[in-house]
Amino acid sequence: MDTNRRALYNSLRMNWILDPGLEVESWQVEDYRAMPLDALFERLEDMEIHLDKSSFAAFAENVDTPEELTNALLDDVTLDTRQQDQIYLLIFELWRRLLPERSCLTILCDEIDYQIHLYDQEEASNGEAIADTLANLQVVLDDNVDEGGEPHEVFEAINYGCANDLESFLYDYIADRIDEANYTYATELLEGFSHYIQDTRWFEFLRARLLSVSDPEEADILIKELLSDTQEDQDLEFNLEVLAFLVAVGDRETFEGLAKKTAKLVKVEEDFQSLLSITADFYHRLDREHIETSLQTLLKERTKRDPHQPFDNRDPHFSSFLKILATP
């Protein structure tokens, strides 16, 4: 079963929404969820697939997924890949609507992608739908592990069927819950998904953020342990996230040490400006106005540069930044 087939079209549609200038055929990016039920059957009729609710349900009794049903219906039909995919997308949507009690991996992954899309576009009327979807995801993960599956492999199988990077979304979603002070739910999500995640440092960082609310000293210890554990595997995006957190709670030694390591990872102008801005905010909290002013001056001089242009650490501002960090 090709669990990635639906995800490919979800990805194409999401990219097209962001960039309507992409060259696509209308059927590839159509919102099948918005299409009337009769219209779905009429489209199939136009392609010589004769079905109604009753016959659809009857055919579906002998298979477990919309992919298997599509293959069965096209078994004796000669069609090119384009036509087969058009039929598949229609069959998939009919299965989703007419057989809600018969969910499967691709249906779950499609719902995850749909809810993530609404969340990212801020189109969700409330948070219940995405919360329910994540709860269903956790049940599926736990059930598969209970049946002998390896946690990371089970998670990756579901992630493969999604157009979105599920691990990245979970991090961002939990971080948003922390930002809105929904600490109980954020804790539940962390406990529920942590052992499925490959890159654990991100979730450990979220633990530190949560801990800082109730026990800042323990959070500081956890952050330092995390930075020690990851010092041989430096990651620019991760470092910038931690630095932004340390602006409010970090000590100078920890912040400056990480800022120096992060500076060596910078590859494009945008990242260097982010580092300057975060560092200026940190010294603002410490009331070190002369250092903050020096950093803001550097930042102001660079604001008109292309954010995507490569950054050369031979740039005079790079050495200036390191000197500023060494200011007593």
C-alpha positions as CSV (number, residue, x, y, z in Angstrom):
1,M,0.0,0.0,0.0
2,D,1.4,3.4,-1.0
3,T,0.8,5.3,2.2
4,N,2.5,8.4,0.8
5,R,0.1,8.8,-2.3
6,R,-2.5,11.0,-0.6
7,A,0.3,12.9,1.2
8,L,1.9,13.9,-2.1
9,Y,-1.3,15.6,-3.2
10,N,-1.8,17.2,0.2
11,S,1.7,18.6,-0.2
12,L,1.1,19.8,-3.7
13,R,-2.2,21.5,-2.6
14,M,-0.5,23.3,0.3
15,N,2.3,24.5,-1.8
16,W,-0.1,25.7,-4.4
17,I,-2.1,27.6,-1.8
18,L,1.1,29.4,-0.7
19,D,2.1,30.0,-4.4
20,P,-0.9,30.0,-6.7
21,G,1.5,30.5,-9.6
22,L,2.6,26.9,-9.5
23,E,1.8,25.0,-12.7
24,V,-0.7,22.4,-11.6
25,E,-3.9,20.8,-13.0
26,S,-7.1,21.7,-11.2
27,W,-7.9,18.2,-10.1
28,Q,-4.5,17.9,-8.4
29,V,-5.2,20.7,-5.9
30,E,-9.0,20.7,-5.7
31,D,-10.6,20.8,-2.3
32,Y,-12.4,17.4,-2.4
33,R,-13.7,17.9,1.1
34,A,-15.8,20.8,-0.2
35,M,-17.2,18.9,-3.1
36,P,-20.8,17.7,-2.8
37,L,-21.2,13.9,-2.5
38,D,-23.2,13.6,-5.7
39,A,-20.4,15.5,-7.6
40,L,-17.9,12.9,-6.4
41,F,-20.0,10.1,-7.9
42,E,-20.6,12.1,-11.1
43,R,-16.8,12.5,-11.5
44,L,-16.3,8.8,-11.2
45,E,-19.2,8.2,-13.7
46,D,-17.4,10.4,-16.2
47,M,-14.4,8.1,-15.9
48,E,-16.5,5.0,-16.3
49,I,-16.5,4.0,-12.6
50,H,-20.2,3.4,-11.8
51,L,-20.9,3.6,-8.1
52,D,-23.5,4.8,-5.6
53,K,-23.5,4.7,-1.8
54,S,-24.8,1.1,-1.7
55,S,-22.4,-0.3,-4.3
56,F,-19.5,1.7,-2.8
57,A,-20.2,0.2,0.7
58,A,-20.5,-3.3,-0.9
59,F,-17.2,-3.1,-2.7
60,A,-15.5,-1.7,0.4
61,E,-16.5,-4.7,2.5
62,N,-13.8,-6.8,0.9
63,V,-10.9,-4.4,1.4
64,D,-9.4,-2.4,4.3
65,T,-8.3,0.9,2.8
66,P,-9.2,3.3,0.0
67,E,-6.0,2.4,-1.7
68,E,-7.0,-1.3,-1.9
69,L,-10.4,-0.3,-3.1
70,T,-9.0,1.8,-5.9
71,N,-6.7,-1.0,-7.0
72,A,-9.6,-3.5,-7.0
73,L,-11.9,-1.2,-9.0
74,L,-9.1,-0.6,-11.6
75,D,-7.9,-4.2,-11.7
76,D,-9.2,-4.8,-15.2
77,V,-9.1,-1.3,-16.5
78,T,-6.3,0.2,-18.6
79,L,-5.6,3.8,-17.5
80,D,-2.6,6.0,-17.3
81,T,-1.2,7.1,-13.9
82,R,-2.9,10.5,-14.2
83,Q,-6.3,9.0,-14.6
84,Q,-5.7,6.5,-11.9
85,D,-4.8,9.2,-9.4
86,Q,-7.9,11.2,-10.3
87,I,-10.0,8.2,-9.5
88,Y,-8.0,7.5,-6.3
89,L,-8.6,11.0,-4.9
90,L,-12.3,10.6,-5.5
91,I,-12.4,7.2,-3.9
92,F,-10.4,8.4,-1.0
93,E,-12.8,11.2,-0.2
94,L,-15.8,8.9,-0.5
95,W,-14.2,6.5,1.9
96,R,-13.5,9.3,4.3
97,R,-17.1,10.5,4.3
98,L,-19.1,7.3,3.9
99,L,-17.0,5.0,6.1
100,P,-16.0,7.1,9.1
101,E,-16.0,4.0,11.3
102,R,-13.4,2.4,9.1
103,S,-10.4,4.6,9.6
104,C,-6.9,3.5,8.4
105,L,-3.4,4.9,8.3
106,T,-3.9,7.1,5.3
107,I,-7.2,8.4,6.5
108,L,-5.5,9.3,9.8
109,C,-2.6,11.0,8.1
110,D,-4.9,12.9,5.8
111,E,-6.8,14.2,8.8
112,I,-3.5,15.2,10.5
113,D,-2.5,17.1,7.4
114,Y,-5.9,18.8,7.2
115,Q,-5.9,19.9,10.8
116,I,-2.3,21.1,10.6
117,H,-3.1,23.1,7.5
118,L,-6.1,24.8,9.3
119,Y,-3.9,25.5,12.3
120,D,-1.1,27.0,10.3
121,Q,-3.5,29.1,8.3
122,E,-5.3,30.1,11.5
123,E,-8.6,28.9,10.0
124,A,-9.6,26.6,12.9
125,S,-12.6,27.9,14.7
126,N,-11.4,26.3,17.9
127,G,-8.7,24.0,19.2
128,E,-10.9,21.0,19.8
129,A,-10.5,19.4,16.3
130,I,-6.7,19.5,16.3
131,A,-6.6,18.3,19.9
132,D,-8.9,15.4,19.1
133,T,-6.7,14.5,16.1
134,L,-3.6,14.5,18.2
135,A,-5.4,12.3,20.8
136,N,-6.3,9.8,18.1
137,L,-2.7,9.9,16.9
138,Q,-1.4,9.0,20.4
139,V,-3.9,6.2,20.7
140,V,-2.8,4.7,17.4
141,L,0.9,5.0,18.3
142,D,0.4,3.5,21.8
143,D,-1.7,0.6,20.4
144,N,0.9,-0.3,17.8
145,V,3.7,-0.2,20.4
146,D,1.5,-2.4,22.7
147,E,1.4,-4.8,19.9
148,G,5.1,-5.0,19.7
149,G,6.1,-2.1,17.4
150,E,9.2,-0.1,18.0
151,P,8.2,3.5,19.0
152,H,10.4,5.3,16.6
153,E,9.5,3.0,13.7
154,V,5.8,3.3,14.4
155,F,6.0,7.1,14.5
156,E,8.1,7.2,11.3
157,A,5.5,5.1,9.5
158,I,2.8,7.6,10.3
159,N,5.1,10.6,9.6
160,Y,5.9,9.1,6.1
161,G,2.2,9.2,5.3
162,C,1.9,12.9,6.2
163,A,2.7,15.8,4.0
164,N,3.9,17.7,7.0
165,D,6.9,17.0,9.2
166,L,5.0,15.7,12.2
167,E,7.9,15.9,14.7
168,S,8.4,19.6,13.8
169,F,4.7,20.3,14.1
170,L,4.4,18.7,17.5
171,Y,7.3,20.8,18.8
172,D,5.7,24.0,17.5
173,Y,2.3,23.1,18.7
174,I,3.5,22.3,22.3
175,A,5.6,25.5,22.3
176,D,2.5,27.5,21.4
177,R,0.6,25.9,24.3
178,I,3.5,26.9,26.6
179,D,3.4,30.5,25.2
180,E,-0.3,30.7,26.0
181,A,0.3,29.4,29.5
182,N,-1.6,26.1,28.9
183,Y,1.0,24.2,30.9
184,T,-1.2,21.2,31.9
185,Y,-2.0,20.3,28.3
186,A,1.6,21.0,27.2
187,T,2.8,18.6,29.8
188,E,0.3,15.9,28.7
189,L,1.5,16.2,25.1
190,L,5.2,16.0,26.1
191,E,4.6,12.9,28.2
192,G,2.5,11.4,25.4
193,F,4.8,11.9,22.5
194,S,8.4,12.2,23.9
195,H,9.4,8.6,23.5
196,Y,8.4,8.6,19.8
197,I,10.6,11.5,18.9
198,Q,14.0,11.0,17.2
199,D,15.7,14.3,18.0
200,T,15.0,14.4,21.7
201,R,16.8,17.7,22.4
202,W,13.9,19.8,21.2
203,F,11.5,18.1,23.6
204,E,14.0,18.3,26.4
205,F,14.2,22.0,25.7
206,L,10.4,22.2,26.0
207,R,10.6,20.4,29.4
208,A,13.1,23.0,30.5
209,R,10.7,25.8,29.4
210,L,7.9,24.2,31.4
211,L,10.0,23.6,34.4
212,S,11.1,27.3,34.4
213,V,7.6,28.3,35.3
214,S,7.6,26.4,38.6
215,D,11.3,25.8,39.4
216,P,13.7,28.2,37.5
217,E,16.8,26.8,39.3
218,E,16.0,23.3,38.1
219,A,15.2,24.5,34.7
220,D,18.6,26.2,34.6
221,I,20.3,23.0,35.5
222,L,18.4,21.1,32.8
223,I,19.3,23.7,30.2
224,K,23.0,23.4,31.1
225,E,22.9,19.6,31.0
226,L,21.2,19.8,27.6
227,L,23.8,22.2,26.2
228,S,26.5,19.9,27.5
229,D,25.0,16.8,25.9
230,T,24.6,18.6,22.5
231,Q,27.9,20.4,22.4
232,E,29.4,17.9,19.9
233,D,26.3,18.2,17.7
234,Q,25.7,21.9,17.3
235,D,22.5,23.0,15.4
236,L,21.9,26.7,14.5
237,E,18.1,26.6,14.7
238,F,18.1,24.9,18.1
239,N,20.8,27.2,19.5
240,L,18.8,30.3,18.4
241,E,15.7,28.9,20.1
242,V,17.6,28.3,23.4
243,L,19.2,31.7,23.2
244,A,15.8,33.4,22.8
245,F,14.6,31.5,25.9
246,L,17.8,32.5,27.8
247,V,17.0,36.2,27.2
248,A,14.5,36.1,30.0
249,V,16.0,33.6,32.4
250,G,19.7,32.8,31.5
251,D,22.9,33.8,33.2
252,R,25.5,35.7,31.3
253,E,28.1,32.9,31.2
254,T,25.7,30.4,29.7
255,F,24.3,32.8,27.2
256,E,27.6,34.2,26.0
257,G,29.1,30.7,25.7
258,L,26.2,29.5,23.5
259,A,26.1,32.8,21.5
260,K,29.8,32.3,20.6
261,K,29.2,28.7,19.4
262,T,26.1,29.8,17.5
263,A,28.0,32.6,15.7
264,K,30.2,30.0,14.1
265,L,27.2,28.2,12.7
266,V,25.7,31.2,10.9
267,K,25.4,30.7,7.1
268,V,23.1,33.5,5.9
269,E,22.5,37.1,6.7
270,E,19.1,36.5,8.3
271,D,20.6,34.2,10.9
272,F,23.3,36.7,11.9
273,Q,20.7,39.5,12.3
274,S,18.6,37.2,14.5
275,L,21.6,36.5,16.6
276,L,22.4,40.2,17.0
277,S,18.7,40.9,17.9
278,I,18.5,38.2,20.5
279,T,21.8,39.1,22.1
280,A,20.8,42.8,22.2
281,D,17.6,41.8,24.1
282,F,19.6,39.7,26.5
283,Y,21.9,42.7,27.5
284,H,18.8,44.9,27.7
285,R,17.5,42.6,30.5
286,L,20.9,42.9,32.3
287,D,20.7,46.7,31.9
288,R,24.1,46.7,30.1
289,E,23.0,49.6,27.9
290,H,26.4,50.3,26.3
291,I,26.6,46.7,25.1
292,E,23.0,46.7,23.9
293,T,23.6,49.9,22.0
294,S,26.7,48.5,20.3
295,L,24.7,45.5,19.1
296,Q,21.8,47.6,17.9
297,T,24.2,49.8,16.0
298,L,25.5,46.7,14.2
299,L,22.0,45.5,13.5
300,K,20.9,48.8,12.1
301,E,23.8,48.8,9.7
302,R,22.8,45.5,8.3
303,T,19.0,45.8,8.1
304,K,18.9,46.6,4.3
305,R,20.9,43.6,3.3
306,D,19.3,40.6,1.6
307,P,18.4,38.3,4.4
308,H,19.1,35.3,2.2
309,Q,22.6,36.2,1.1
310,P,25.4,34.0,2.3
311,F,27.2,35.3,5.5
312,D,31.0,35.4,5.5
313,N,32.5,35.1,9.0
314,R,35.4,37.3,7.6
315,D,32.8,40.2,7.7
316,P,34.2,42.8,10.1
317,H,30.9,42.8,12.0
318,F,31.5,39.1,12.9
319,S,34.7,39.9,14.8
320,S,33.0,43.0,16.3
321,F,30.2,40.8,17.6
322,L,32.7,38.5,19.3
323,K,34.5,41.4,20.8
324,I,31.2,42.8,22.2
325,L,30.6,39.4,23.8
326,A,33.9,39.7,25.6
327,T,33.1,43.1,27.0
328,P,33.6,43.1,30.8
